[in-house]
Structures are given as structure tokens and as C-alpha cells.
Amino acid sequence: MNRKAVFFSFVLLALAQMALSQANKKSLAEAERFFGIKAYDQALPLFIEAINAGEKNPSVHYKAGVCYQKTGETNQEIKAIPLFEYALANGKDFPPSVYFDLGYLYLKDESLQKALNAFNTYKGLVKADKAAVAKADQALNTCNTAIALMSVPRNIPVSNFGSIINTQYTEYNPVVSADESIMAFTALRPNTGKTRSGDKFIEEIYISYNNSGTWSEPKLVPVASEYNVGTAGISPDGQKMLIYMGAVTDPGSLFQITRSGESWSKPGIIAPVINTPKYLESTASITPDGKTIYFASDKAGGFGGLDIYKTTLQNNGTWSSPVNLGPAVNSKANEDAPFIHPDQKTLFFTSDGHNSMGGRDIFVTKFVHNKWTAPENMGYPVNTTANDNYFTLIADGTRGYFSSDRKGGAGGQDIYFLNMPAEAANIPLTMIKGKILNAETGKPMPTKIYLIDNQTNKKLDFVYNPDPETGNYLVILPPAKNYDMVIESEGFLPYTLNINVPNQDYFYELYQMISLKTIKQFDVVVGQEVQVKNAFYDTDQDVKADLRKTHEAKLVQTGNVDVYDMMLDLMAAKDKDGIEYLVGLIEHKDPVEAVNFDDPKNSKIEVAARTYYYDESDESKFEQKNVGGKTIFSLPTMIVAEEAKKQRNQPAKKATEVDKSLLAKAAKIYFDAGKSDLKTQYNTELDNILEVLKKYPDLGVEISGFASAEGSEDLNRELSNKRAIAVLDYINHRGVVRRRIVAKGYGASKDQSSSKEEGRRVEVRIVDLNAITISSR
């Protein structure tokens, strides 16, 4: 290459470097401008571009680190570590706070020794500042707590929920029903301009349903609000969701929405004593009996920032003034996200105080001897050095859900689940999952269930409202208690079922199907049938094994264990029993889904039915129930277990031994055209039948109404029924209860040769009640 060519090459290279330098300076200037107005997300890529181009200025590295630190996502925040390290190693005059910030980044990254070194360096630089030294000491205590807890990790597998729930954004505060059938959560999503146009992100509520161990794709729960809305809690039966709603002049308050199928109502007040103007109420939890609400608030008079309070439903139907749980639970820092387990004595909450191992941690306390125990850190790996919060535990104690911004997640915060060790998971409660249906329509009807504690002077324990779309209800009860369930269903008289909860030492599940059917005689409702089918677990060891298998199946079906590797190991070992058991787990269904309530061979099924005729249920036979300040007259209580046993052991009915000629007694009653008046000329025939019925209580009477073939079918049927009722009333009013009356309505006669008079008749004959089935009655 000649000198001229070399010269031009150097010139071109110099010009290119000058151009690049100018572009770099322009890019840095733009980055500095964004940094100055705290637009860190816009400044960051420009700083990184300059650093990748060879920028050595320690200040640029430091500012790029600050931009990462401000992202609010752990995976991004810890990218600031090498940038801060470079700045401190190569620059001067950085404030001591950089060492403190670097210490917390090391802590989030679980580089604990480096975090200790950074905090100690910071402490040495600020030794003249007492407040700064105290701040350093607190950080050092947090580090030491993390070291202690991570050195003895608990045997609790923690799993990320995965892409079905978690996204690149933030998902947090999962609230889960006691039976694990519903999960709602708060999601931070980009604002598309539909509301609060000034906010870059908005908070919304999403919900997912658990179908045989598989969670459905989350759907938005529409809550009309111009401000942020989020999950705050959920009732154990999943019928009421407690939600947080922001406002213009209010940091946020708590409300409730009610479920109907997969729809939710408009927000309403939970309890008037909870929300405080100009203060924040963030989260809440309600007990299964609906009588106590725990919630978090930063109202005046607390111990620190957010404190946990409780309010109770009083006998007069009002809520008590909120009571602070006191210094045993609340610290000078923030306590949030209370979750009271259905056992009503175990409280989980989130705190950045107590002995946190970094950020917010999950703690548990128990109510023992009328006071709360010292909060216990749930330990590693439930808690990490990042923020771990919003914990909830299902009723049987086997699985918990929470959210965390720990490193390795998909976005800001993610939702995680964990499986509790066996020794901690066995909680002695009884969970009743039931359904109430109208047997004639197969559909639910508006229903209220009043639960009365028979061991506290018939005191009303709670009112349950089954889902109006499905008829489903869920009740959780402590062991060794006896309750009456007074049930009011639209279109039926109130009735009472007695439930005796055994004194078990493990989680007990009862699946219940209640069917209601009206009893009609000639289109008039004269009684009702209540049928109860229970599928239950008792205290036998084989039943405990069945429950254990159900829980193991959940682990397999939700992907919490590697089924593929497990199957390969079993095949390699030629373990046929193991392979068969694993396949069984894969195909296993929850008992409530697999229950065939009509299977007579299933020993876990008990069936009881009782028929109530209203003419036998005068006021003296009704049971008076005082519930919630009102009096309900209920049909006599059915003790399901006793009734089922009695009906199961009842010998088959045999035909009544009676003179066959008596069964031949019959009468034909004729009516005038268009009339339904019973003529006195038939009294003697009917009285003869009555004499037989009085003498033989096992005999009954069948009344058959016939319709005319002429005129309107509906009108003729109505007239036919009126005629049959006239005869029925004559017999009923003379002491023969409706239980002994078989009513049969027939259409118009198709016999062309029959007279018009025959179409205006009612036939009465004596029948053997033991020889006919209930279905024909």
C-alpha cells in the first residue's frame, strides 16, 4: 500500500472516531438529561450504549447502576452491582450511601458476605452520624438473620406458578379459597388509556379456577373504578372477595364483591368500622364463621406504619371498634397482608420489621392462651433476601400461595406456591363442600343456611349464602362440635339438618348433596321431600391413606414433581407396584369429583331422605329457631347419620295381611257439567271407605281424577283437579292424612264409546300402602 493510501485510511479512521465520539457525547448528554428529570427507564439504555462503546467515566457507570436500581425488578436491580463496583474502584467523592445501596443489592443477590462488608464500610464512613449508624446496624442484623436462616433451610419446596399466571409484568397478592378451587390476584398491566390516562401501569384483578388440579387461564374481574383496584382477601368459601380500591383523596380503602357463578357484584362495604378517611386500608382476611375480620391500616395510633387490626361481629349485628393486635404482632415497621387460617388461631402476615432476612418476609403467629405468640419467620426458602409477601394457606394445610420479587422470576413480582411438610399440614378441621338443588328442575334456588352451635345455647354461628348460580356452599368447622343447619330455600319450608363433627386429629372432608322436591296432589303442593347424600371420611387408617393419595396426586398433576424422571426410575428398578401407584396418581381425581352419590356399593356414601306432609306439621310440631334476631319455624330436625342408618337397616316392606275384599272397595263420584261441588249422595260410600281406613292404618286411598274430552285441555284439567280435591278434602278433613292418600291425575278419556258423564268422574279405591313404591305416590 502506498503512503497516500495509508494516509487516507488514517484520516478516514480518525473521522469515524470523531463522529463516534460526537455521537457518544450526544447520547451521554441525552442520558444525563433524562437522569436529571428521573426518567431512569429512558436514561438507562443510553448509559449502557455509552459504556458498551468504551466509556470509562466512573460517574457514568454509577448513574447506569442507579437506573438499574430504580427498575423495581430484582433481576434488573442486581445488574447494578458491577456498575457500582466499577464506580467505587475507579472514582472518587462518591457519597457513603453508595456502599449502603451496594450492600442491599448484594443482599438481594444473596451474596451475604459481600453485603456484610459493604454495610460495615458504610458504617465506618458515617460513624459520626448516629442515625446512619443505626441504619447500618439494622442492615447488618438483617444480613446476619439471612445467614442464619439460609444455613438451615426448611424442607418446603417452593415453585414458580409459571406462565399460565406469571408474566413479564407484576402479579401479586394471590387470594385462594379454602378448598383451592379459586385464586384471584392483583396484576400490574400497561395502561392502554381506558382509565387513569396519566398512569403508566394500572392495577387490575384477575381470577383463575382450579379444574382437577389444572388452573384455568386468568380472566379479568371487571370492577368499575377510575383508580387502582386489587385483591385484599377472600372468604374461605370463595363467595366474597375483599378488594382494595384507590381514590382521589384517599390512599385506599377496602370493599367486597360477591360471587354468582363466574360473575361478581358491584363493590359494597365490608364493615363500616374498617375504612378510615385519609388513611390506607390495604388488605384483609375473614374467618370461616364470618364473625372476625383482620385488616391492615396505617391509621393514627398504631405502632409503626401499617399495623394489623381486628373487628368482630357482635350479638346485635354491629361490628366492634377495630382493635390493634398489639406489639406482639405489630412493630415499628409495616405489618400487612394478614391471613387468618380457617382454624381461626393461626395468623400469617407480611412484615419488613421483626427478624426479616431482607425486604418483606412472611411471618406466622398463633393465638394461644388468649394471646398471640412471638411471630416466627417462615424461614428459607419461603422467605428470601428479596420481598416475599401475601401468604395464604388452604384449609387442609398442605399448600400455600404467596408472591415474591425474588431473583429468577418472570417479571416484577411473581406468584409462587409451596407444599407444606406432612408434620405441619395435618390440621384438624372439617370442610363440608355441598350443593343444594331443586330435584325437579336440577337447578339451584335462592338459599340461606343458618349455622347454629348447639353447645352454646343455640347461638347463631353464621349465615351462609350458597352460590345462586351453582348451589354450591362450603362450610369449615372445628372438631368435636355439634351444629344444626337451618336451611331456607325459596319455594320450600325451612328444614334442619344436624351435623355432628367428630373429635378427629386430622383434616376431615365431607361432600354433601341436598335435593329438594315438592310433593303435589292434583297440582297443589302438600309437602316436600328432603334428601341428603353424604360422602365422608372417618378416622380409619385406610381413609387417611386415601386422603394422602389425593394430596400426592395434586403434586403429580400440577407438575410439582418430575413424573417423567420418577417413571424412568421405577421402570429401571422394575417396580411394577410403584409404576401402578404412579399411574393411579396421574389419573386420580379429587373425591368430590369422583363421587357417585348413587353408588350403593360405596361404603363412604350415606343417604337419608325424609318426606314432610304439611298437614302433619302443624305449629306444635315445628321447631322454633332463633337465628340472627329473627324466629324461623323449621320442620323437625333430621339427624342425617341416624336417619341414614335407620333407613339402611329398615326391613323390606311386606304386603299388609288383610282381607282381599277390602282392597276391592271403591267408589265412583260423578259431577255435574262445569261443577266441582261434591254431592251429599256420595257421603255414605266415602264414609264406608273411611271406616276401613280407620281400622287398618297400613291401608291408604287412591284418588283418581279424570278429565273431559270436550273443550279446552287446560280448563278441563283445572276442573278435574278441583273435583278430585273436593273428594280428597272430604277424606283428609275426616282424619286421613295426606301421607295415606295417593293422588293420580289422568287426562281425557280416549275411549270413544265412554259417555260424557264418565269424563266428569273421580274414582276412589282402597290400596295397600306397603305394596306400592314412593315413586308412584
Secondary structure, DSSP 8 states (H G I E B T S, - for coil): --HHHHHHHHHHHHHHHHHHHHHHHHHHHHHHHHHHTT-HHHHHHHHHHHHHTT---HHHHHHHHHHHHTT--HHHHTTHHHHHHHHHHH-----THHHHHHHHHHHHTT-HHHHHHHHHHHHHHTTT-HHHHHHHHHHHHHHHHHHHHHHS--S--EEE--TTT--SSEEEEEEE-TTS-EEEEEEEEE--SSS-TT-SEEEEEEEEEEETTEE---EE-----SS-EEEEEE-TTSSEEEEEE--SSSS-EEEEEEEETTEE---B-S-TTT--TTS-EEEEEE-TTS-EEEEEE--TT-SSSSEEEEEEB-TTS-B---EE--TTT--SS-EEEEEE-TTSSEEEEEESSTT-SSSSEEEEEEEETTEE---EE--TTTS-SS-EEEEEE-TTSSEEEEEE--TT-SSSSEEEEEE--HHHH----EEEEEEEEETTTTB---EEEEEEETTTTTEEEEEE---TTT-EEEEEE-SSEEEEEEEEETTS--EEEEEEE---SS-EEEEEEEEEEEEEETTEEEEEEEEEEEEE--S-HHHHHHHHHHHHHHHHHTTSS-HHHHHHHHHHTT-HHHHHHHHHHHH---HHHH--TT-TT-TTEEEEEEEEEGGG--GGGSEEEEETTEEEEE---EEHHHHHHHHHH----------GGGGG-EEEEE--TT-----GGGHHHHHHHHHHHHH-TTEEEEEEEEE-SSS-HHHHHHHHHHHHHHHHHHHHTTT--GGGEEEEEEEE---TTS-TGGGGEEEEEEEEGGGS-GGG-
